[in-house]
Amino acid sequence: MQWARTVAHENGFVAVIMRSDTETGSRGRSSFVLIGCERSGTYKCRNKEFVRKDTGSRKCGCPFRLRGKPVRGGEGWMVKLICGIHNHELAKSLVGHPYAGRLTKEEKKIIADMTKSMVKPKNILLTLKEHNADSYTTIKQIYNARSAYRSSIRGADTEMQHLMKLLERDQYIHWHRLKDEVVVRDLFWCHPDAVKLCNACHLVFFIDSTYKTNRYRLPLLDFVGVTPTAMTFSAGFAYLEAERVNNIVWALERFRGLFLRHDRLPLVIVTDRDLALMNAVKTVFPESTNLLCRFHIDKNVKAKCKSLIGEKNAWDYVMDNWGTLVDCPSEHQFHESHQKFQVACSPWPMFIDYVNDTWIIPHKEKFITAWTNKVMHLGNTTTNRY
């Protein structure tokens, strides 16, 4: 069979076993193997009630056949060509063919070991290619093998049950609340060492959400602290049912519970302009100063500038005036720069309305240097740095 597959690969197709049998001494049974092309036969839908019309199939009824049987009284096999014709074009490369890229036991073991070591899938694939230059394995097969390995570790437990066991095993600090007494609604967890760091370095924290980055589309709330030496550390994480104020308030209350002293709570919390998150911070940490990420503000203003101002040469001029406005060191200079900014942008009144209504009027105290320098933020005015 290995010989047949090697010859098939050299000719641009994949050979598969269609039927086989082994002689056992019973009447009518003899040893043979029937080899065909992977595109032989037709696709058979397992669920006849569900038929998708927007997908195709590799199967095209290819008639290619080889029949092999053991040589009597000797070693080896005798191969007979039944049909040497293909009804499709031969592939120039076998990359992407599932049979050609099938993983061996040794390769699966390598993937399992590298997955334990938190190696990225692309680096796992490079390692397999280094071991076998003729490998046709694709990145999708690496992901499938990683998923199968993790499922074997999890056993019959669901993902949430397995996560709970891991949190208990590694002695993570965690809270959760249920929905209908069986479904986990929200989950907060942090490492025990993070509690020590939170209480030692309590001045500045970043809080940010990532959306639609997991298979369940659950928002992940990320808490990051900053040390006096400008290093960052993960303070905690929370999976939330939704990005509503109620869910975020629950997670922030759990985060507040990590601080052992009421006089050593976060001094500054940097967030994006997420209104639900900002309202939750105001509710749970009323004594903290909420700053807005300047990086994302500049990004949004620049995008609006390009969409409303058609002249490309005017973009840099407008953004330079915006940068001067944001970096004003005093309130008096801010008011002067604000007037100059409005004069400079007078040809585009819609842009001026956007900047004033969205940023300057409601949130200037949260990102303009004249106000942010009144609190000890250790130079942290953006969540993008971590």
N, C-alpha and C positions, 0 to 999 in steps of 0.2 A: 504493500500500500504506500509506503514511503517513496518507493521508486516512482509509482504512478503519479503521486502528488508533485514530486520534483519535476518530472517531465511536463506535467500540466502547467506548473508555474512558469516554466521556461517558454511555454507556448501561449501564455496569456489567459488561462482559465483555471478554475479550481475543481479538482476531482473529489467526489464524495462517494461514500458507500451507500448504494441504494437498497441492496438486499445482500444477505449473507447467511450461511448456515455452516454447521460443523457436523461431520460424520460421527455418529454415536453408536453405530451398529444396528440401529433400527432400520426397518425396511423403508425405502424411499428417501432416506436422508444421506446427503453427501456434502463434502466440504467444497464450498465455492464462495466467490465474492463477485457481486455485480457492481461495477463502478460506472458512475455517470457524471455529467456536468452539474455544477451547483444550480444552474438555471433550468434544469430539467423539471418536468412535471408542471402542475398548475397550483396556484395559491388556493388553499382551502381555509375558509373562514371558520373559526371555532364557534363563534356566536353568530348564527345565521340571521338573528333578529337585528343585529347591529352591523351594517355594511357601510363602510366609508367609501365614498366615490371620489374623494379628493386625494387619494394616495395611490401609489403604484406598487408593483411587485417585481422582484428579480426573476421570478419564474416566467419562462416563455416557452416551455415545452421542448427544450433542446433535446434532440434525439441521440446525442453522443452516448455510446455504450462500450464498455470493456467487460469481459468476463474472464475471471481467473480461477484456476483450480490447481490443487497440488499435483506435482508430477508423481506418477505411480512408480514405486520402487526406487525413488531417488529423492534428493533434496531440491527445494525450490518450487516455483509455481510456473504454470504455463498460462500465458495470457492470449486471449483471442479477441480481436477487434470485431465487434458486432456492427457498429456504425461509427464511422470516423468523421461525420459531418456535424457542424454546429449551425444553428439557424440564427446566430447573432454574431456581432463583431467581437473579435478577441480583444481583451483589455491590454492597453499599453503598460499599465501598472496595476498591481493587485492591491494597492493601498485602499482600504475601505471595504474590502471583501471580508465578511465575518469569519469565514473558514480559514482564509489565508492568514488573518491576524490573530487567530485563536491563541490564547496564552497557554504555556506549558505549566506543569506543576512547579518547576523551579522559578519561573517568572512570577507566578502567583505568590510564591513565598517571598520573593524580593519585594513585590508590591506591598504585601502585608507588613514586612519589616520596616519599609520606608514610610508607610502610612503611620505606623506607631511613632516614628521619629519626626512626624509632622512635616515631611517633605512634600513639596507642591507636586501636583500631577504632571506638570510639564517637565520637571526635573526627573521624575520617575521614568517618564517616557524616554528621556535622553539617556538615562542609565541603561534601560533595556536595549536601546539602539547601539550603545557602546559594547554591550555583551554580545549582541547578534546584529551585525550590520545588514543582514538580509531580512530582518523582521518587518512584517507588514502591519504591526499593531498600531492603532490610532489612539488619540487622546480619549475618545469616547469609551474605548474598551478599558482604559486605565480607570476612568471614573466608575464604570460598571464593576470592575474588580474591587475597587475601594469600597463601593456600596455593599457588595456581597460580603466582604470581610467584616465590615461594621455590623451588618445584619447577623452574621454568625456569632459575633460577640454579644450582641443584644439578646439573642435567643427569641423567646416568645414574648418578651416585654415590648411595649410600645416605646416610641422615642421619649415621651415624657416620663414614663416609668423608669427607663434606663437613666435619664438625666437625673432624676431624683435619687436613684441608687448611687450614682457617681458623686453627687453633692454630699450625701451622707457618708460615703466611703472616704472621701478626701477631706471631710470635716469642714466644708464650706459653710459660711453663715448664710442662711437663706430663709425667705418667707414666701408664701404663696396664698392665694385665695381662690376659692372654687366658685363655679357656676353650676347650678342645679346639683350640687353636692358630688359631682362625678368628673366635671371638666375643669381643668386648671384655667383660670381666667387671667391672672397676672402672676408673674414670678420674678422675684428679686434675689440676687445672690452676689456674694463677694468673698474674696480670699481672706483668711484670718489675718494675714500680714497687712492687708489693705486697711484694716481697722486701725492698726498701729500707725500706719502712714497718714491716714486721714486725721488722726488726733495730733500727730506731730507737725504736719504740714497742712494747716487748715485755712490758709489765706485765700487761695484762688482755686476754683474748680471749673472745668468745662462740662457742660451737659449737652449732648447732641443725640438726635435720633437718626437711625438708618431705616429705610423703608424698603419692603419688597426684595430683601436680600436672602430670604430663606424660603423653603418650599411651602410654608404655611402663611407667608406674607404677613408675619407678625412684626410690628414695630419693635426694634431693639433700642432701648434707651441706654446710653453709654455715659458713665461718670468717670471723669479723668481729673486727677489732682496734679498740682505743680509744686515742686520743692523749691526752697530758696535758691538752689543752684541751677534753676531752670530745667530740671529734669522732670519728666512726666511719669505718672503711674496710674494703672487702672484701679479705680476706687470701687467700682461696682457695675453691675449690668442688670437690666430688667427687660423681660419679654412682656409686652402688654397686649391686651385683647384689642385695643384700638387706641388711637392718638387723641382721646378725649381728655378733658381736664380731670375728670374723676379718676381715670386710670393713672394719669401722670402724678396726681396728688398722692395717690396711694404709694407709688414708687418713691417719690421724694420724701414721704414720711418715713419709709423704711430706711432711706439713705440718711435722714436726719438722726435716726436711732443709732447710727454707728458712732456718733460723737458722744463722748462720755461726760463732757462739761458743756453747760449752756453758754458759758462765756467764751468758748472756743469753736464757735460755728463758722461756716464759710463767710469770709469778708466780701469776696467778689465771686459771682457766678456768671460765666460767659456762655451765651446761647446764641442760636440763630433767631431770626424774627419769626419764630413759631408761636403764635398767639396763645395756643393752649399751654405750651410749655412755660411761656412768660407769666401767664396768670397763675399757673401752679407754683412757680418759684415765688411769686409775690404772696401766695397764700401760706406756703410752708416755711419760707425763709424771709419773713418781712423785714428782718434786720440786715439782710444782705443786699449788696448793690448788684443789680442785674445789668451787665454790659452786653451789647450786641456785637456779633462777629463782624469786624470791619472788612474782612476779605470778601464775605458773601454780600455785604452791602455794596462794595465797589463793583463786584461782579454783576449784580442786578442793575445798578445804575448805568454801567457801561452797556449792558444789553439793551436797556431802554433807550439809551442815547443813540445807539446804532439803528434802532427801529424807528425812532421819531425824527432823527436828523439825517436827512438824505445825503448831505455833503460829507464825503469821507475826510476831507481836509479839516473840517470843523470838529471832528470827534476828539482829536488830541487837544485842541484848544479848550473845549468844554471840560474834558476830564482833568486837564491841568488846573482849571479854576475850581473844579470839585475837590481835587486833592488839597489845594490851598485852603479851602473852606473847612475841610475835615480836620486839618492839622493846626488850626488856630489855637494858640496857647492861652488866650484869655477871652472872656466873654465880650469885651469891648471890641477886640479885633475880629471876633466872629461876626458881630453885627455889621461891621464895615465890610468884611469879605462877603457876607451874605448879600449885601446890596450890590456889590460889584459882580457877584455871580449872577444875580437876576438880570443885571444890565447886559452882561456878556451873553446870556441865553435868551434875551428878549425876542429874537427872531423865532424862537420855538416855545411858545407859551404852554403847550401841552407837556413838554419836558419839565418846565418850571413847576407846573401844578403837580406832576408826579413826585418830584423831589421834595417839595414842601409838604404835600398831603401824606406821603408814605413814610418819609424819613425825618425831615427837619422838625416839623411842628410836633408830632407825637413822641419822637424818640431821640431828639438831639442830645439829651443828657446821657444817653447810653452809648454813644460812639464818638462824639465830638471831643477832641483833645482837651478843650477848655474845661469840660466837666469830668471826663474820665481821669484826669490827673489829680482830681481831688481825693481819689481813693487809692489804696495801695494794691495795684493789680500786677506788680512785678513785671511790667512790660508786656503782659498778655492781653491782647485786644482781639484775638481771633481764635476760633476753634479749629482752624485749618492746620495748625502747627503740629498736632499729634496725629 
